[in-house]
Amino acid sequence: MTVIPPDDLLHMYASGIFPMAEGRDGPIALYSPDPRTILDPARLHISHSLAKTVRSRHFEIRISTMFERVMRECAAREDTWISEEIIQSYLALHERGFAHSVEAWLGDTLAGGLYGVAIAGAFFGESMFFTRRDASKVALVTLCSRMTERGMPLLDVQYTTPHLRGFGAFEVSRTEYLRRLDEALRLPVSFL
């Protein structure tokens, strides 16, 4: 099994590149899409019903208490790019303090969450999952609130989906993305 060393992963992200496996058992390929989809965490669009769910505090939010489990839940679908090599690579990055999960809990049940990589003012969202309605959405709202509080302006979500577009995700050219990334990486801020 090939594990991407943490320093290599950090260099990739700082260069606008991210890895994905070609299927559960396929080789790892590197991507830098043009256009790139991002979110401005301070301008996240939240529906009235989701805002009500967030205010109800139905879910307890935890940060990085079950990082590996969140990754494995994200990978537990028929069509996935999260191979065992990807999991082990991000676990090593998590141990270095750069990969994090935002988890939505209902009592002792992990109901949903997301994981990604945080470097200075940028968070690179990798994947999300849910087993209960709105759990991953509440995790995303919490992520954006945390980023805004800490002065992190760039949430990279890689590709556009209707789900992310509903939150206000938008596309920028690779040139514009790299400009924003460079600015975010210069900020003296951190996710934790």
Buried (B, 14 or more C-beta within 10 A) or exposed (E): EEBBEBEEBBEBBBEBEBBBBEEBEEEBEEBBBEBBBBBBBBEBEBEEEBEEBBEEEBBEBBBBEBBBBBBBBBBEEEEBBBBBBBBBBBBBBBEEEBBBBBBBBBEEEBBBBBBBBBBBBBBBBBBBBBBBEBBBBBBBBBBBBBBBEBBBBBBBBBEBEEEBBEBBBBBBEEEBBBEBBEBBBEBEBBBE
